[in-house]
Amino acid sequence: MKIFALFLSIALYFLPLALTLSSSSFSSNHLLLPSQLSSSNATILDTDKNPIKVGVKYYVLSAKRGKRGGLTLSKVVSRVVCTQDIIQETNELNNGLAVEFFPAYPNKTGELILSNNPINVKFHFSSNEISPNCTNFTVWKLDEKYRYVVGRGILGDLKNIENWFRIFPRRYGNGYIL
């Protein structure tokens, strides 16, 4: 598995959360990335120093071992049938759900995910992992009422700012800020 370090910072109400992204490939490399990226539009890299690509599956895991597992969908606040609240797994060994990244302007960025460019983040499910009625609850969005990230976004919707996220290199240490 390829891994890439992130610090999650979605809103002022969140504390930074150390994260790592792992590609769904079958490599067993678990190194953390150096974050000496200075360009404001630098390519985001995995731990093998390969560019993060559009539509490729990654796992979001804690960069610090012992700090819980990957990200998944759950029912925390919402009372709807489909799980839509994005949480971190309590078990460090659970990778959570794979995610994919999609840029707002693919004609400008191509197949690579660049820092400081708006992206959609979408959970990837196989057909047996999610009900067909719940496929609209997989794109990340910032919930306006509760100020946390939920899975009710719309892929490619440029009109709604709460559907879009950016990845920045950390100024000090390993990883990125999402």
C-alpha positions as YAML, in Angstrom:
chain: A
units: angstrom
residues:
- id: 1
  name: MET
  ca: [0.00, 0.00, 0.00]
- id: 2
  name: LYS
  ca: [1.16, 3.49, -0.80]
- id: 3
  name: ILE
  ca: [0.78, 5.99, 1.99]
- id: 4
  name: PHE
  ca: [0.67, 9.75, 2.09]
- id: 5
  name: ALA
  ca: [0.60, 11.94, 5.19]
- id: 6
  name: LEU
  ca: [-2.07, 14.57, 5.80]
- id: 7
  name: PHE
  ca: [-3.18, 16.73, 8.65]
- id: 8
  name: LEU
  ca: [-6.93, 17.16, 8.47]
- id: 9
  name: SER
  ca: [-8.14, 20.66, 9.15]
- id: 10
  name: ILE
  ca: [-11.64, 21.14, 7.77]
- id: 11
  name: ALA
  ca: [-13.00, 24.00, 9.86]
- id: 12
  name: LEU
  ca: [-12.01, 26.09, 12.84]
- id: 13
  name: TYR
  ca: [-14.06, 23.74, 15.00]
- id: 14
  name: PHE
  ca: [-11.75, 20.83, 14.23]
- id: 15
  name: LEU
  ca: [-8.38, 20.12, 15.79]
- id: 16
  name: PRO
  ca: [-5.70, 19.04, 13.31]
- id: 17
  name: LEU
  ca: [-5.84, 15.29, 12.82]
- id: 18
  name: ALA
  ca: [-2.77, 13.46, 11.50]
- id: 19
  name: LEU
  ca: [-3.75, 11.33, 8.52]
- id: 20
  name: THR
  ca: [-2.10, 9.11, 5.97]
- id: 21
  name: LEU
  ca: [-3.47, 8.15, 2.57]
- id: 22
  name: SER
  ca: [-2.74, 4.69, 1.22]
- id: 23
  name: SER
  ca: [-3.28, 3.73, -2.38]
- id: 24
  name: SER
  ca: [-5.37, 0.63, -2.92]
- id: 25
  name: SER
  ca: [-2.43, -0.97, -4.77]
- id: 26
  name: PHE
  ca: [-0.77, -3.99, -3.19]
- id: 27
  name: SER
  ca: [2.60, -2.48, -2.25]
- id: 28
  name: SER
  ca: [3.60, -2.86, 1.40]
- id: 29
  name: ASN
  ca: [5.57, 0.40, 1.69]
- id: 30
  name: HIS
  ca: [4.44, 2.33, 4.80]
- id: 31
  name: LEU
  ca: [6.87, 5.26, 4.88]
- id: 32
  name: LEU
  ca: [5.71, 8.78, 5.70]
- id: 33
  name: LEU
  ca: [6.20, 11.57, 3.20]
- id: 34
  name: PRO
  ca: [8.57, 14.45, 3.61]
- id: 35
  name: SER
  ca: [6.69, 17.67, 3.01]
- id: 36
  name: GLN
  ca: [9.36, 19.87, 1.47]
- id: 37
  name: LEU
  ca: [6.94, 21.13, -1.17]
- id: 38
  name: SER
  ca: [7.15, 24.88, -1.61]
- id: 39
  name: SER
  ca: [5.16, 25.50, -4.77]
- id: 40
  name: SER
  ca: [1.59, 26.65, -4.23]
- id: 41
  name: ASN
  ca: [0.48, 24.26, -7.00]
- id: 42
  name: ALA
  ca: [2.87, 21.39, -6.28]
- id: 43
  name: THR
  ca: [1.86, 17.84, -7.12]
- id: 44
  name: ILE
  ca: [0.67, 15.93, -4.04]
- id: 45
  name: LEU
  ca: [2.80, 12.79, -3.63]
- id: 46
  name: ASP
  ca: [2.35, 9.43, -1.94]
- id: 47
  name: THR
  ca: [5.09, 7.84, 0.17]
- id: 48
  name: ASP
  ca: [6.64, 6.23, -2.88]
- id: 49
  name: LYS
  ca: [6.94, 9.81, -4.18]
- id: 50
  name: ASN
  ca: [4.42, 9.04, -6.93]
- id: 51
  name: PRO
  ca: [1.82, 11.70, -7.75]
- id: 52
  name: ILE
  ca: [-1.66, 11.29, -6.28]
- id: 53
  name: LYS
  ca: [-3.93, 10.74, -9.28]
- id: 54
  name: VAL
  ca: [-7.54, 11.58, -10.02]
- id: 55
  name: GLY
  ca: [-9.92, 8.65, -9.47]
- id: 56
  name: VAL
  ca: [-7.31, 6.37, -7.85]
- id: 57
  name: LYS
  ca: [-8.40, 4.82, -4.55]
- id: 58
  name: TYR
  ca: [-6.62, 5.72, -1.30]
- id: 59
  name: TYR
  ca: [-7.18, 4.95, 2.39]
- id: 60
  name: VAL
  ca: [-7.03, 7.77, 4.92]
- id: 61
  name: LEU
  ca: [-5.13, 6.56, 7.99]
- id: 62
  name: SER
  ca: [-3.61, 8.18, 11.04]
- id: 63
  name: ALA
  ca: [0.03, 9.18, 10.42]
- id: 64
  name: LYS
  ca: [0.87, 8.46, 14.05]
- id: 65
  name: ARG
  ca: [0.52, 4.81, 14.95]
- id: 66
  name: GLY
  ca: [-1.84, 4.19, 17.84]
- id: 67
  name: LYS
  ca: [-4.04, 7.13, 16.87]
- id: 68
  name: ARG
  ca: [-7.05, 5.22, 15.52]
- id: 69
  name: GLY
  ca: [-7.74, 3.89, 12.05]
- id: 70
  name: GLY
  ca: [-9.01, 5.23, 8.75]
- id: 71
  name: LEU
  ca: [-12.09, 7.25, 7.88]
- id: 72
  name: THR
  ca: [-15.54, 5.80, 7.32]
- id: 73
  name: LEU
  ca: [-19.22, 6.73, 7.24]
- id: 74
  name: SER
  ca: [-21.43, 6.38, 10.31]
- id: 75
  name: LYS
  ca: [-24.60, 7.76, 11.90]
- id: 76
  name: VAL
  ca: [-23.59, 10.28, 14.56]
- id: 77
  name: VAL
  ca: [-26.06, 13.15, 14.34]
- id: 78
  name: SER
  ca: [-28.21, 12.32, 11.33]
- id: 79
  name: ARG
  ca: [-31.25, 10.11, 11.71]
- id: 80
  name: VAL
  ca: [-31.59, 9.19, 8.04]
- id: 81
  name: VAL
  ca: [-31.45, 5.64, 6.66]
- id: 82
  name: CYS
  ca: [-28.07, 6.09, 4.93]
- id: 83
  name: THR
  ca: [-24.86, 6.59, 6.91]
- id: 84
  name: GLN
  ca: [-23.47, 10.03, 6.10]
- id: 85
  name: ASP
  ca: [-21.37, 11.29, 9.02]
- id: 86
  name: ILE
  ca: [-17.62, 10.95, 8.37]
- id: 87
  name: ILE
  ca: [-15.75, 9.57, 11.38]
- id: 88
  name: GLN
  ca: [-12.40, 7.99, 12.20]
- id: 89
  name: GLU
  ca: [-12.36, 4.26, 12.99]
- id: 90
  name: THR
  ca: [-11.49, 3.53, 16.62]
- id: 91
  name: ASN
  ca: [-9.36, 0.48, 15.73]
- id: 92
  name: GLU
  ca: [-5.93, 1.39, 14.35]
- id: 93
  name: LEU
  ca: [-5.93, -1.78, 12.23]
- id: 94
  name: ASN
  ca: [-9.13, -0.81, 10.38]
- id: 95
  name: ASN
  ca: [-8.27, 1.15, 7.22]
- id: 96
  name: GLY
  ca: [-11.79, 2.49, 6.85]
- id: 97
  name: LEU
  ca: [-13.16, 3.21, 3.39]
- id: 98
  name: ALA
  ca: [-11.12, 4.07, 0.32]
- id: 99
  name: VAL
  ca: [-11.46, 7.60, -1.08]
- id: 100
  name: GLU
  ca: [-10.94, 9.12, -4.52]
- id: 101
  name: PHE
  ca: [-10.03, 12.72, -5.39]
- id: 102
  name: PHE
  ca: [-11.55, 14.74, -8.24]
- id: 103
  name: PRO
  ca: [-10.36, 18.26, -9.21]
- id: 104
  name: ALA
  ca: [-12.76, 21.13, -9.88]
- id: 105
  name: TYR
  ca: [-10.93, 22.00, -13.09]
- id: 106
  name: PRO
  ca: [-9.58, 18.77, -14.62]
- id: 107
  name: ASN
  ca: [-8.68, 20.52, -17.89]
- id: 108
  name: LYS
  ca: [-6.15, 22.65, -15.97]
- id: 109
  name: THR
  ca: [-4.74, 20.01, -13.61]
- id: 110
  name: GLY
  ca: [-4.93, 16.87, -15.76]
- id: 111
  name: GLU
  ca: [-4.89, 13.54, -13.96]
- id: 112
  name: LEU
  ca: [-2.82, 14.77, -11.00]
- id: 113
  name: ILE
  ca: [-3.99, 16.22, -7.68]
- id: 114
  name: LEU
  ca: [-2.22, 19.54, -7.12]
- id: 115
  name: SER
  ca: [-1.93, 21.48, -3.88]
- id: 116
  name: ASN
  ca: [-4.08, 24.57, -3.43]
- id: 117
  name: ASN
  ca: [-6.58, 23.43, -6.09]
- id: 118
  name: PRO
  ca: [-10.21, 22.67, -5.20]
- id: 119
  name: ILE
  ca: [-11.02, 18.96, -5.10]
- id: 120
  name: ASN
  ca: [-13.98, 16.74, -4.33]
- id: 121
  name: VAL
  ca: [-13.30, 13.81, -2.02]
- id: 122
  name: LYS
  ca: [-15.49, 10.75, -2.51]
- id: 123
  name: PHE
  ca: [-15.68, 7.46, -0.65]
- id: 124
  name: HIS
  ca: [-15.36, 4.45, -2.94]
- id: 125
  name: PHE
  ca: [-17.69, 1.50, -2.35]
- id: 126
  name: SER
  ca: [-18.02, -1.81, -4.12]
- id: 127
  name: SER
  ca: [-21.59, -2.70, -5.05]
- id: 128
  name: ASN
  ca: [-21.95, -5.07, -2.07]
- id: 129
  name: GLU
  ca: [-20.76, -2.46, 0.48]
- id: 130
  name: ILE
  ca: [-23.49, 0.14, 0.07]
- id: 131
  name: SER
  ca: [-27.19, 0.15, -0.64]
- id: 132
  name: PRO
  ca: [-28.07, 1.50, -4.11]
- id: 133
  name: ASN
  ca: [-30.30, 4.05, -2.33]
- id: 134
  name: CYS
  ca: [-27.28, 5.49, -0.49]
- id: 135
  name: THR
  ca: [-24.85, 6.14, -3.36]
- id: 136
  name: ASN
  ca: [-25.57, 9.89, -3.13]
- id: 137
  name: PHE
  ca: [-24.05, 10.01, 0.38]
- id: 138
  name: THR
  ca: [-20.43, 9.33, -0.61]
- id: 139
  name: VAL
  ca: [-19.06, 12.77, -1.65]
- id: 140
  name: TRP
  ca: [-17.64, 14.85, 1.20]
- id: 141
  name: LYS
  ca: [-19.21, 18.16, 2.16]
- id: 142
  name: LEU
  ca: [-18.94, 20.55, 5.11]
- id: 143
  name: ASP
  ca: [-22.24, 20.46, 7.00]
- id: 144
  name: GLU
  ca: [-23.43, 24.04, 7.57]
- id: 145
  name: LYS
  ca: [-25.49, 23.32, 10.68]
- id: 146
  name: TYR
  ca: [-23.13, 21.11, 12.70]
- id: 147
  name: ARG
  ca: [-19.80, 22.23, 11.17]
- id: 148
  name: TYR
  ca: [-18.38, 18.79, 10.44]
- id: 149
  name: VAL
  ca: [-17.77, 16.77, 7.30]
- id: 150
  name: VAL
  ca: [-20.58, 14.60, 6.00]
- id: 151
  name: GLY
  ca: [-21.17, 12.46, 2.92]
- id: 152
  name: ARG
  ca: [-23.90, 14.53, 1.25]
- id: 153
  name: GLY
  ca: [-21.86, 16.48, -1.30]
- id: 154
  name: ILE
  ca: [-22.38, 16.58, -5.05]
- id: 155
  name: LEU
  ca: [-19.48, 15.56, -7.27]
- id: 156
  name: GLY
  ca: [-18.44, 18.41, -9.57]
- id: 157
  name: ASP
  ca: [-20.95, 20.97, -8.22]
- id: 158
  name: LEU
  ca: [-19.01, 24.24, -8.55]
- id: 159
  name: LYS
  ca: [-21.88, 26.31, -7.14]
- id: 160
  name: ASN
  ca: [-21.64, 24.87, -3.61]
- id: 161
  name: ILE
  ca: [-18.41, 25.82, -1.87]
- id: 162
  name: GLU
  ca: [-19.02, 23.32, 0.96]
- id: 163
  name: ASN
  ca: [-18.36, 20.43, -1.52]
- id: 164
  name: TRP
  ca: [-14.77, 21.51, -2.16]
- id: 165
  name: PHE
  ca: [-11.55, 20.92, -0.22]
- id: 166
  name: ARG
  ca: [-7.88, 21.79, -0.83]
- id: 167
  name: ILE
  ca: [-4.65, 20.01, 0.08]
- id: 168
  name: PHE
  ca: [-1.65, 22.08, 1.19]
- id: 169
  name: PRO
  ca: [1.87, 20.95, 2.14]
- id: 170
  name: ARG
  ca: [2.59, 21.41, 5.85]
- id: 171
  name: ARG
  ca: [5.07, 24.16, 6.55]
- id: 172
  name: TYR
  ca: [6.96, 22.06, 9.11]
- id: 173
  name: GLY
  ca: [7.17, 18.30, 9.44]
- id: 174
  name: ASN
  ca: [5.72, 15.54, 7.32]
- id: 175
  name: GLY
  ca: [2.46, 15.59, 5.48]
- id: 176
  name: TYR
  ca: [-0.21, 17.84, 4.11]
- id: 177
  name: ILE
  ca: [-3.20, 19.80, 5.37]
- id: 178
  name: LEU
  ca: [-6.63, 19.01, 3.91]
...
